[in-house]
Amino acid sequence: MTASKATAVARLHGKKYAEKAKLIEENKIYSVAEAADLLTKLSPSTFDATAEVHIKINADTAQADQLVRTTVSLPHGTGKTIRIAAFVPDDQADAATKAGADIAGLSTIIPDVEKEKINFDIAVATPDVMKELGKVAKVLGQRGLMPNPKAGTVTPDIAKAIKELKKGRIECKMDKQGIIHATFGKISFGADKLKENLETILQAIKEAQPAGIKGVYIQSISVSPTMGPGVKVAA
């Protein structure tokens, strides 16, 4: 990075960010292993930053047969504590709680959601209660919390879904710009665990290639720590 560019970066993002950005070779596309190793050195924060990946898909997002959506079970989890709400019949609430749900049932959760009191990060539901969720679908949908069969969050086996989510199962899907944003651990995981988690995500994305996307599928990949500079990764 040239001195003039470093100065511009410092003005835009701050001195700590600019110092970390100097560790990245300009115009270099790193292997997954190289990127994971470099990632552990790039956080300008004093807290344990999250490792993020951003994958640009060569898709026309207006075409249903080009949408990418899949779930991934990370071998080392995300490092984040996930609060799960289980929308199940009230007589199954105790079993869901024992499986790891933070809150469970219908009569205990739906009234709070109707008041827009959201105390969870992910919602799961059994198929038989989806009609009941209709009354709060708008509130959940606006926050990206509506259970969905494609995401594995509508299932008759609630206990299995809860356990997988707690261990580090995540959903990867494109936004309106055709970019998949996902987290794959904490910087404190170290290079090896970050590498394995990232490889797992990339493999899952490749396997989820829709038939409607021809030619180049993944246009670009970059990884970064929270609030830190990005590293280009080979597709």
C-alpha positions in Angstrom: 0.0 0.0 0.0 1.4 3.4 -1.0 1.8 6.1 1.6 -0.8 8.3 0.0 -3.3 5.4 0.0 -2.5 4.5 3.6 -3.2 8.1 4.6 -6.6 8.0 2.7 -7.5 4.8 4.4 -6.6 6.2 7.8 -8.8 9.2 7.2 -11.7 7.1 6.2 -11.4 4.2 8.8 -8.9 5.3 11.4 -5.2 4.7 12.1 -5.7 1.2 13.7 -7.6 0.0 10.6 -5.0 1.5 8.3 -2.1 -0.2 10.2 -3.9 -3.6 9.8 -4.6 -2.9 6.1 -0.9 -2.7 5.5 -0.6 -6.4 6.2 -2.6 -7.2 3.1 -0.7 -7.4 -0.2 -2.4 -5.2 -2.7 -4.1 -7.0 -5.6 -3.3 -10.4 -4.1 -5.9 -13.2 -4.0 -5.1 -15.4 -1.1 -5.8 -19.1 -0.6 -8.2 -20.1 2.1 -5.4 -21.2 4.4 -3.4 -18.0 3.8 -6.6 -15.9 4.4 -7.4 -17.7 7.6 -3.9 -17.1 8.9 -3.9 -13.5 8.0 -7.4 -12.9 9.4 -6.1 -13.6 12.9 -3.8 -10.6 12.6 -6.2 -8.0 11.1 -8.7 -7.1 13.8 -8.2 -3.5 15.0 -10.7 -4.1 17.9 -9.9 -4.8 21.5 -12.8 -7.3 21.7 -12.8 -10.8 20.2 -14.0 -9.9 16.6 -16.2 -12.1 14.5 -14.8 -13.6 11.3 -17.1 -12.6 8.3 -17.2 -13.9 4.7 -18.9 -12.1 1.8 -19.5 -14.1 -1.3 -20.6 -12.4 -4.6 -22.7 -14.8 -6.7 -23.0 -14.3 -10.5 -26.8 -14.4 -10.3 -29.8 -12.5 -11.6 -31.7 -12.2 -8.3 -34.9 -11.5 -10.1 -34.9 -15.1 -11.4 -36.2 -17.7 -8.9 -34.0 -20.5 -10.4 -30.8 -18.5 -9.6 -31.4 -17.9 -5.9 -28.8 -19.5 -3.6 -29.9 -20.7 -0.1 -28.5 -23.4 2.0 -27.7 -24.4 5.6 -24.2 -25.2 6.9 -23.1 -27.0 10.1 -19.8 -25.4 11.0 -17.4 -27.9 12.5 -16.2 -25.5 15.2 -19.4 -23.5 15.6 -19.7 -19.7 15.4 -18.5 -18.8 18.8 -21.7 -16.9 19.4 -24.4 -17.8 22.0 -27.6 -18.2 20.1 -31.0 -17.6 21.8 -33.6 -19.9 20.3 -37.4 -19.6 20.5 -39.3 -22.8 19.8 -42.8 -22.3 18.5 -44.4 -25.6 19.5 -47.7 -26.7 21.1 -47.7 -25.8 24.8 -47.6 -29.4 25.8 -44.3 -29.8 24.0 -42.7 -26.7 25.5 -40.9 -28.5 28.3 -39.3 -31.0 25.8 -38.1 -28.1 23.6 -36.6 -26.3 26.6 -34.8 -29.5 27.7 -33.4 -29.8 24.1 -31.9 -26.3 24.5 -34.5 -23.8 23.5 -34.3 -20.6 25.5 -38.1 -20.0 25.3 -40.8 -22.4 24.1 -44.5 -22.8 23.6 -47.2 -20.6 21.9 -49.1 -18.9 24.7 -45.8 -17.7 26.2 -44.2 -16.4 23.1 -46.8 -15.1 20.6 -48.2 -12.4 22.9 -44.7 -10.9 23.4 -44.0 -11.1 19.6 -47.3 -9.3 18.9 -46.0 -6.5 21.2 -42.7 -6.6 19.3 -40.8 -7.9 22.3 -38.2 -10.1 20.6 -35.9 -11.9 23.0 -34.3 -14.4 20.6 -32.0 -14.7 17.6 -33.5 -17.7 15.8 -37.0 -19.1 15.7 -37.9 -22.8 15.1 -41.4 -24.3 14.7 -43.2 -27.5 14.2 -45.3 -27.7 11.0 -48.6 -27.9 12.9 -48.2 -24.5 14.5 -47.4 -22.5 11.4 -51.1 -21.3 11.1 -50.8 -19.8 14.6 -47.6 -18.0 13.4 -49.7 -16.2 10.8 -50.7 -13.6 13.3 -47.1 -12.6 13.9 -45.6 -13.4 10.5 -45.2 -9.8 9.6 -43.3 -9.0 12.8 -41.0 -12.0 12.4 -40.6 -11.6 8.7 -39.4 -8.0 9.0 -36.7 -9.2 11.3 -35.7 -12.2 9.3 -36.9 -14.5 12.0 -39.8 -16.3 10.4 -39.3 -20.1 10.5 -38.8 -21.6 7.1 -38.6 -25.2 5.9 -35.8 -24.3 3.5 -33.7 -23.0 6.4 -34.4 -26.1 8.4 -36.3 -24.1 11.0 -39.7 -25.7 10.3 -39.4 -29.3 11.3 -41.2 -32.0 13.2 -37.9 -32.9 14.9 -37.5 -29.7 17.0 -35.0 -31.2 19.4 -32.6 -32.0 16.5 -32.9 -28.6 15.0 -32.2 -26.9 18.3 -29.2 -28.9 19.0 -27.7 -28.3 15.5 -28.3 -24.6 15.7 -26.7 -24.4 19.2 -23.7 -26.3 17.8 -23.2 -23.9 14.9 -25.6 -24.6 12.1 -26.1 -21.4 10.0 -28.1 -20.4 7.0 -26.5 -18.9 3.9 -28.6 -17.0 1.4 -28.1 -14.2 -1.1 -29.3 -10.7 -0.5 -30.9 -8.5 -3.2 -27.4 -7.7 -4.5 -26.5 -11.3 -5.0 -24.1 -11.4 -2.0 -24.0 -14.0 0.7 -22.9 -12.7 4.1 -22.1 -15.2 6.8 -20.0 -15.4 10.0 -17.7 -18.4 10.6 -16.3 -18.0 14.0 -14.3 -15.7 16.3 -10.8 -14.4 15.6 -9.7 -16.2 18.8 -10.5 -19.5 17.1 -7.1 -19.4 15.4 -6.1 -20.0 11.8 -6.8 -23.8 11.7 -10.4 -23.7 13.0 -11.3 -20.6 10.9 -9.9 -22.4 7.8 -12.0 -25.5 8.4 -15.1 -23.4 9.0 -14.5 -21.3 6.0 -13.8 -24.4 3.8 -17.1 -25.9 5.0 -19.1 -22.8 4.0 -17.5 -22.5 0.6 -18.0 -26.2 -0.2 -21.7 -25.9 0.8 -22.1 -22.8 -1.4 -20.5 -24.6 -4.4 -22.8 -27.6 -3.9 -25.8 -25.3 -3.7 -25.2 -23.9 -7.2 -28.6 -23.5 -8.9 -29.1 -25.0 -12.3 -30.1 -21.6 -13.6 -26.6 -20.1 -13.1 -24.4 -20.9 -16.0 -20.7 -20.1 -16.5 -18.9 -18.3 -13.6 -20.8 -19.0 -10.4 -18.8 -17.3 -7.6 -17.5 -13.9 -8.7 -15.6 -13.0 -5.6 -14.9 -13.9 -2.0 -13.6 -11.8 0.8 -13.1 -12.3 4.5 -12.6 -9.8 7.3 -12.8 -9.4 11.0 -15.6 -7.2 12.4 -14.6 -3.6 11.7 -11.4 -4.7 10.0 -10.0 -4.7 6.4 -11.1 -7.4 3.9 -8.9 -10.1 2.3 -9.7 -11.4 -1.2 -9.9 -15.2 -1.3 -9.6 -17.5 -4.3 -12.8 -19.1 -5.4 
